Amino acid sequence: MNNILIVDDDVDILTVLKANLELHDFRVATVKTISEANIALLNNTFDLMILDVTLPDGNGVKLCQDLRKEGVSTPIIMLTARDTLSDRVMGLECGADDYIVKPFETIELIARMKACLRRIRGGNVETIVIDDLVIDSKRRIVKIRNVEVELTPKEFDLLFYLAYHKGQVISRKEIIQKVWSSSHLYKWSRVIDVHIQHIRQKIEIDASIPRYVITIQGVGYKIEG
């Protein structure tokens, strides 16, 4: 049974989500503030967090950023009433795994949650080795030339997805749909480019002449097999 933390100050949303998620065999804890969320995270282990952007004592995006800086890799789905492109991009670039706009159908949220949990476990493939690049999906560790590199959770998910499909050209649309589980970002969004750039800086000898993550102009990206 997966442990879920919901952070939202809307009592009605907390009540409805908790009841529905428990019907789908999730174990659910709810809090209303960032302070309460930090205490819950300190004292418990969660498989996934549902995090509202606007909270009484701060901003959920800032909390997400802080957690990622601290190395917390728990999947995070942002909830927000905002539906502009800039808000969606900001939510994803802060390290969130997905972004859903209120009002939403619970069944859609559950589908997004299950997709996040599948990605975080890396499917049935535990280790991918491509020359000097080693990706351990079980421990979520990446090594290049025998040196471990630190990736954000979303950078890891993106690199793993490309490596899992090594030799194949993966379109930007597919990356958005499969890695972010979203169809709400325009294909020209900088989210993918920023993450690819960061990955290259961490695994390539020269990020300007990539060996592993190759851009296919006008189409997407691939990892050479």
C-alpha positions as CSV (number, residue, x, y, z in Angstrom):
1,M,0.0,0.0,0.0
2,N,1.4,3.4,-1.0
3,N,1.7,6.2,1.5
4,I,0.4,9.5,0.2
5,L,0.8,13.0,1.7
6,I,-1.7,15.7,0.7
7,V,-0.8,19.3,1.4
8,D,-3.8,21.6,0.9
9,D,-5.7,24.1,3.0
10,D,-9.0,23.4,1.5
11,V,-10.8,21.1,3.9
12,D,-13.4,20.0,1.3
13,I,-10.6,18.9,-1.1
14,L,-8.7,17.1,1.7
15,T,-11.8,15.2,2.8
16,V,-12.9,14.2,-0.7
17,L,-9.4,13.2,-1.8
18,K,-8.6,11.2,1.3
19,A,-11.9,9.3,1.1
20,N,-11.5,8.5,-2.6
21,L,-7.8,7.6,-2.5
22,E,-8.4,5.3,0.5
23,L,-11.0,3.5,-1.6
24,H,-8.2,2.9,-4.2
25,D,-6.0,1.3,-1.5
26,F,-3.8,4.3,-0.8
27,R,-2.8,5.2,2.8
28,V,-3.4,8.9,3.1
29,A,-2.1,11.6,5.5
30,T,-3.4,15.2,5.2
31,V,-1.9,18.5,6.3
32,K,-2.9,22.2,5.7
33,T,0.4,24.1,5.8
34,I,4.0,24.0,4.8
35,S,5.1,23.8,8.5
36,E,2.9,20.7,9.0
37,A,4.1,19.2,5.7
38,N,7.8,19.5,6.9
39,I,6.9,17.8,10.2
40,A,5.1,15.0,8.4
41,L,8.0,14.5,6.0
42,L,10.5,14.5,8.9
43,N,8.6,11.8,10.8
44,N,7.2,9.6,8.0
45,T,8.2,8.1,4.6
46,F,5.8,8.9,1.7
47,D,5.7,7.3,-1.7
48,L,4.1,10.4,-3.3
49,M,3.0,14.0,-2.3
50,I,0.1,16.0,-3.6
51,L,1.0,19.6,-3.0
52,D,-1.1,22.7,-3.5
53,V,0.6,25.8,-4.8
54,T,-1.0,28.4,-2.5
55,L,-0.8,27.6,1.2
56,P,-1.5,29.8,4.3
57,D,2.2,30.0,5.3
58,G,4.0,30.0,1.9
59,N,4.2,28.8,-1.6
60,G,4.1,25.2,-2.6
61,V,6.5,25.8,-5.5
62,K,9.1,27.1,-3.0
63,L,8.5,24.0,-0.8
64,C,9.0,21.7,-3.8
65,Q,12.3,23.5,-4.7
66,D,13.5,23.3,-1.1
67,L,12.8,19.6,-0.9
68,R,14.6,18.9,-4.2
69,K,17.6,20.9,-3.0
70,E,17.6,18.7,0.1
71,G,17.7,15.6,-2.0
72,V,14.1,14.5,-1.3
73,S,13.1,12.5,-4.4
74,T,9.5,11.7,-3.4
75,P,7.3,12.2,-6.5
76,I,5.3,15.5,-6.2
77,I,2.1,16.4,-8.1
78,M,1.3,20.1,-7.9
79,L,-2.3,21.2,-7.5
80,T,-3.3,24.7,-8.5
81,A,-6.2,26.9,-9.7
82,R,-3.8,28.6,-12.1
83,D,-3.8,27.5,-15.7
84,T,-1.4,29.7,-17.6
85,L,1.6,28.2,-19.5
86,S,4.1,30.1,-17.3
87,D,2.5,28.7,-14.1
88,R,2.7,25.1,-15.5
89,V,6.3,25.5,-16.6
90,M,7.2,27.0,-13.3
91,G,5.6,24.2,-11.4
92,L,7.5,21.6,-13.4
93,E,10.8,23.3,-13.4
94,C,10.8,23.6,-9.6
95,G,11.1,19.8,-9.6
96,A,7.5,18.6,-9.5
97,D,6.7,15.4,-11.4
98,D,3.3,16.5,-12.6
99,Y,0.9,19.4,-12.5
100,I,-2.9,19.3,-12.4
101,V,-5.3,22.2,-12.5
102,K,-8.3,22.6,-10.2
103,P,-11.1,21.6,-10.6
104,F,-10.1,18.1,-11.6
105,E,-11.6,14.7,-11.7
106,T,-10.3,12.4,-9.0
107,I,-9.9,9.6,-11.5
108,E,-7.5,11.7,-13.5
109,L,-5.5,12.5,-10.4
110,I,-5.3,8.8,-9.5
111,A,-4.1,8.0,-13.0
112,R,-1.4,10.6,-12.8
113,M,-0.4,9.3,-9.4
114,K,-0.1,5.7,-10.6
115,A,2.0,6.9,-13.6
116,C,4.4,8.8,-11.3
117,L,4.8,5.7,-9.0
118,R,5.5,3.5,-12.0
119,R,8.2,5.9,-13.3
120,I,9.8,6.2,-9.9
121,R,10.2,2.4,-9.8
122,G,11.7,2.2,-13.2
123,G,9.4,-0.5,-14.5
124,N,11.0,-4.0,-14.6
125,V,14.5,-2.8,-15.7
126,E,16.9,-2.3,-12.8
127,T,20.1,-1.3,-14.5
128,I,20.9,0.2,-17.9
129,V,24.6,0.3,-19.0
130,I,25.6,2.4,-22.1
131,D,29.4,2.5,-22.4
132,D,30.6,4.5,-19.4
133,L,27.0,5.5,-18.3
134,V,25.3,3.3,-15.7
135,I,21.7,4.0,-14.6
136,D,20.5,2.0,-11.6
137,S,16.7,2.4,-11.5
138,K,16.2,0.6,-8.2
139,R,18.5,2.8,-6.3
140,R,18.0,5.8,-8.6
141,I,21.8,6.2,-9.0
142,V,23.6,7.4,-12.1
143,K,27.3,6.9,-12.6
144,I,29.4,8.2,-15.5
145,R,33.0,6.9,-15.9
146,N,32.6,5.2,-12.4
147,V,31.7,8.5,-10.7
148,E,28.3,9.0,-9.2
149,V,26.5,12.1,-10.4
150,E,23.6,13.8,-8.7
151,L,20.5,14.3,-10.7
152,T,17.2,15.8,-9.7
153,P,14.3,13.3,-9.7
154,K,12.9,14.6,-13.0
155,E,16.4,14.7,-14.6
156,F,16.7,11.0,-13.6
157,D,13.3,10.1,-15.0
158,L,14.1,11.8,-18.3
159,L,17.5,10.2,-18.6
160,F,16.1,6.8,-17.7
161,Y,13.3,7.1,-20.3
162,L,15.7,8.0,-23.0
163,A,18.2,5.3,-22.0
164,Y,15.4,2.7,-21.8
165,H,14.6,3.6,-25.4
166,K,18.2,3.9,-26.5
167,G,18.8,4.3,-30.2
168,Q,15.2,5.5,-30.7
169,V,14.3,9.1,-31.4
170,I,11.9,10.3,-28.7
171,S,9.7,13.3,-29.7
172,R,9.2,16.2,-27.4
173,K,5.5,15.4,-27.3
174,E,6.2,11.9,-26.1
175,I,8.6,13.1,-23.4
176,I,6.0,15.6,-22.1
177,Q,3.4,12.8,-22.0
178,K,5.5,10.0,-20.7
179,V,8.0,11.7,-18.4
180,W,5.7,14.4,-17.1
181,S,2.4,12.7,-17.7
182,S,1.0,15.9,-19.1
183,S,-0.6,17.0,-22.4
184,H,-1.0,20.6,-21.1
185,L,2.4,21.9,-22.1
186,Y,3.1,23.3,-25.5
187,K,5.7,21.4,-27.5
188,W,7.9,24.5,-27.5
189,S,8.1,24.7,-23.7
190,R,11.6,25.2,-22.3
191,V,11.0,22.6,-19.6
192,I,12.6,19.8,-21.7
193,D,15.4,21.9,-23.0
194,V,16.4,23.0,-19.5
195,H,16.4,19.4,-18.1
196,I,18.4,18.2,-21.1
197,Q,20.9,20.9,-20.7
198,H,21.4,20.1,-17.0
199,I,21.8,16.4,-17.7
200,R,24.4,17.0,-20.3
201,Q,26.3,19.2,-17.9
202,K,26.5,16.4,-15.5
203,I,27.2,13.4,-17.7
204,E,29.0,14.7,-20.8
205,I,32.7,15.5,-21.0
206,D,31.8,18.5,-23.1
207,A,28.1,19.5,-22.9
208,S,28.4,21.4,-26.2
209,I,29.4,18.2,-28.0
210,P,27.2,15.5,-26.4
211,R,28.2,11.9,-26.7
212,Y,25.1,10.4,-25.0
213,V,22.0,12.7,-25.2
214,I,21.7,13.7,-28.9
215,T,19.4,16.4,-30.3
216,I,17.5,15.4,-33.4
217,Q,16.6,18.8,-34.8
218,G,12.8,19.4,-35.2
219,V,12.0,16.0,-33.7
220,G,13.3,15.4,-30.2
221,Y,16.2,13.5,-28.5
222,K,17.8,10.1,-28.4
223,I,20.5,8.3,-26.5
224,E,23.0,6.5,-28.7
225,G,23.1,2.8,-28.0
